[in-house]
Amino acid sequence: MIELYGSGTPNVIKILFMLGETELPYTVHKVNVFAGDQFKPAFTAMNPNSKVPVIIDTNGAGGKTITLFESGAILIYLAEKTGKLLPTEPEARAHTLQWLMWQMAGIGPMFGQAVHFTRYAPPGQDYARARYLTEAKRLHEVLDQRLGECEYVAGDFFSIADIALYPWVSRFYPVFDGSLDDYPNLARWIALIKARPGWDRIRKVAAGLIAQDGENVKTGGEDGLDRFLGRGKYSKV
């Protein structure tokens, strides 16, 4: 059994998507990041970095219980556990990991900052907003070009690299670009991934987590947002 601790963030949804594709049995434990659940001792014992997602595999190698954080590491672990969505052939494996790391180092951090400065930053942040929106659009262009060369991001096979990218790209392109008219290859890929059986298996659960985040933001108010974003009285500088 895989126990998934998380909220409605794209990094959590990517793990949920992987669980849908591999059909591993799982349970979801909701973490209210706007109430500070991620800073409680029970959570930091699992992840000292106080971030979601975290998984606990109660049937790890040798029957051991294994706890893991960092979504990229979790995807690799689940792929190797099931023998799915990460090729064993060296070149295909390297290309898959290359694009997975591209998501982890580029799409995730840059999209996150673009969302932050677009939705949450106070007035007077024009430089930061323009800087991250420009980078987000550049990354869209890189991905669109790549998807004009092959069916999926790592090649002509669906992989954990696609799983890592989809929750970020499909959710936030309306924020940054508004339309996919200028990204025909990206539009094709989004439609292709959306039709995956693994996505269909978890989409209601994913939608529920995202909706719960919306309610938690309302309940937590400005203090909850300040805690989550590390600002105000929660700032360390």
N, C-alpha and C positions, 0 to 999 in steps of 0.2 A: 504494500500500500504506500502511495506517495501522499504525504501531507504537505499541502501547499499553503504557505502563509503569505498573504498579500492583500492588495487593494485593487483599484481599477487602473493602475498605471500600465503603459505599454510593456514595460519590462515584466510585469506579472502576467499580462495577457499572452505574451509570447510563450511562457511556460505552460499556461493553460492550453494554448494551441498545440504545443508539442504533446501534451498528455492526450489531447483529442486524436492526434494523428497516430500515436503509438497504442492507444486504447489501454494504457495502464490504469488500473483502479486508483482513484484519488479522492481525497476530501479537501475542501477549501476552508481555511481558517481566516476570517476577515480581520484585517489589521487597520484600525482607524488611525491613520497617520496624522490626521488633523487634531486628534485628541492626545497625541503623544504616545500611542501604544508602542511604537518602535523604540522608545527610550526606556521602557520598563525592563527590569532585570530579567524577566522571563524571556523577553525577546532578545536582549543583548547577549544572553547566554548562547543563543543560536547564531546571532550575527552581531559582533561587536561594532560594526559600522552603522548599525541602526537603519538599514535600508531593506525594503522589500524588492524582490521575492526571497523567500527562504523555502527550501524543501527539506523534509525528513523522509528518507526512504527506510521503512521498517523492515525491508527485505533486501538489504544491500549485499555486496559480495560476501560469501561465506555466512550468510544469514545475519550479518551485523546490521545495526541501525546506523545510517549515515546521514549527517546533516550538512547541507551545502547552501552557500549564498553566492551571489553574482550570477546574473541570468545567463551570460555566455558560458560559464563553467557548468551551470545546471543543464543547458542544452547539450553540451558535449557529453556530460555524464549520462543523460537519458538516452542519447543516441547510441552510446557504447553499451549501455545496459541492454537495450532492445535490439541492437544491430540494425537500426533503421536511420535513414536520413543523414548519414555521414559516411561517405564512401570509404572503402578500405584501400582502393587503388591509390597509390601515392599522389599522383598529379591531381586527380579529382578531389581527394581529401584536402590537399594543400589549397586548391582554389576555393573550396567550401569554407575552410578556416580563414582564408584571406578576406572573403566578403563578410564573414561573421565578425571578424575584428574591425573591419571597416564600419560596420553598424555600431559596434560597441564604442569605438574611438571617435566616430564622426557623427553619424545620424543621431544617436542617443544624446550626447552632450550638446551638440549644436541645436538640435530641435528643442531640447529642454530649455536652453537659454533663450531661444527665439520665442517660445511660448511665455517664458517668464517676463521678458521685457515687453512683449506685446500685450499681455493680459494683467500683469500684477505690478509692474514697476511704476513708481510715481512719475509725474510729469518731469520733463527735463532730461530724459534718457534717450534723446534722439540718436546720438552716436551709437550707443550700445544696441538699440533696436535695429538700426540700419545695418550694423555690422553682422548681427546674428541672422536677420532675415536674408541678407545677401548670401551668407554662407549656406543657409537652408535651401535657398533656390539653386545655388551652385551644386549642392549635393543631389537635388532632384534632377538636375541636368546630367550629372555623372551617371546616376542610376538609369535614367531614360536611355542614354547612349549605350550603356551596357546591355540593357534589355532589348536593344535593337540588334544586338549581335547574337543573342541566344535566348532560348525560351524562358529559362530561369536565371537567377543572378549568378550562380556558380557554373552554369553550363546548361545542358539539355536534360537536367534532372532536378527534381524538387528536393530541397535540403533544409537543414537547420538555418542556413543563411537566409532563405526566404522567410522562414518562420520568424527569425529575429527582426527582419525588416518590416514585415506586413503590419503589425500593430502600430508602429510609428508612422509609416508613410500613409496608410489608408486613413488614419485618424486626423493627421495634421496638415495634409496638403491643402485643405480648404482654408486653413488659417494663414498659410504662407503664400499660396498661389491662386486660390479661389477656384481654379478650373484646371482640368487636365488636357485642355485643347492643345496646349503646346507640348504635351508629353504623351504622344500616342502609344509609345511602347510601355510606359508606366501604366497607362490606362488599361492596356491589354493584360498586363501582369496582375493588376489589382483585381480585375474581373476573374482571372484564372484562379488566383489564390482564394478569393471569396467563395468559389464553387467547390473548394476542397472538402472532402467528407469530414476531415478532422476539425475544420472550422465550423461546419454545421453542427457537429457534436457539442461544441462548447460555446457557441455564440450567445445563447440565452444566459449562461452563467457569466460570460464576459460582460454582457449588457447589464446584468444585475450588479456586478462589482462596480462598473462605471457609474451607474445610477446611485449606488450607495455612497460613492465618493462625493457626488453632488449634494446629497443630503447631509453628509458629514461636514462639508464646507459650510453649509447654512447653519448647522447646529453649533459648530465650533466658532463661527464668527471671525472677527478680525484677529482675536487672540490665537485661534486655531491656525489661521493662515500665517500669522507671525511665527508661531512655533514651527510649522512645517517649512517655512522659507528661511528660518534662521535670521529674522529681522526684529526690529524693535527691542524689547527687553531680552530677547533670545539671541541677539547679536553678540558675537564674541570679539568685536573690534570697536 
